[in-house]
Amino acid sequence: MARKALPVSKLRARRRKRRAIVSLSALGLLLLLCAIGIGISWLPWLRIGEVEARGATSVKQDQVREVVENELQGARWYIFAKDNIFLYPKVDIERKLMEEFPTFERVTVSKDNVWTLLVEITERTSQALWCGESPATSSACYLLDSSGVAYAPAANFGSDVYIKYFGSVAPGAKKQFLEPTQFNVLSATAHALKAQVQGLRLISISVLNNEVRADFEGGFAILFLVSDSGADVLERIALALQSEPFAKRSLTDFAYLDLRFGDKLYYKLK
């Protein structure tokens, strides 16, 4: 049986041609729009001309501005102006500033106007010192903020300015000493101890696992647990100090007062 190829109908050919023209036109329009968008992103009046930093006291505004301007250099996705006021890398700038300046607790970057980028900074407030794993292996001290983060090397403060804390911190760039809630409770308890144990200066707080040792001048110490509530610790100390052994002697006569065993209080004379 003989076969003969039939020619493609003229109608089908016209349809194919029309589809090809539409596809090419759409592609051309898309490329044109992309080109227009790229061109607009590089227009001078849409690019950031000034960086303003507010809230920083430990770092000069010029230092903040330098970090931000470095992040604005070059092109985003290799084609769009990185310093375009609508395309600037907000998240990258905030993360970079937090990495560069440990004293910053929070950074918020936003548009102040078409030409100005506003960097609002909240700095950490120092509450105490973290000075290493233990007093025996004491190292250079770091400032501790209110959430228990050891964030920056400390200057040589006088011993009565901050309480020194000892214990392990979380590994990594963020040196977290205890969980924030635990540190807040322990810090409040430590400050209350300073007022309750009158006549003796609180030197340091050491934390090992769940156990706390508060060392006072004169060689006296109070032992309790991290998991204990601050009010409970203070109440038991008050009761102990009113009891006969403590009422008749100076606290410097004792090596420690141990509160780690609930209602049972233990002490040791030197």
VENVENPE-V976214 format. One record per helix or strand of 2 or more residues. SS is the DSSP state (h for helix, s for strand). FROM is the first residue (numbers start at 1). TO is the last residue. Records with the same first field share a line. If there is no record, write none. Layout:
SS=FROM-TO + FROM-TO
This chain:
h=10-41 + 44-46 + 61-71 + 90-100 + 135-137 + 180-196 + 230-242 + 244-247 + 251-253
s=50-54 + 75-76 + 80-81 + 104-111 + 116-123 + 126-130 + 142-145 + 149-153 + 164-166 + 175-176 + 202-208 + 211-216 + 221-225 + 254-261 + 264-269
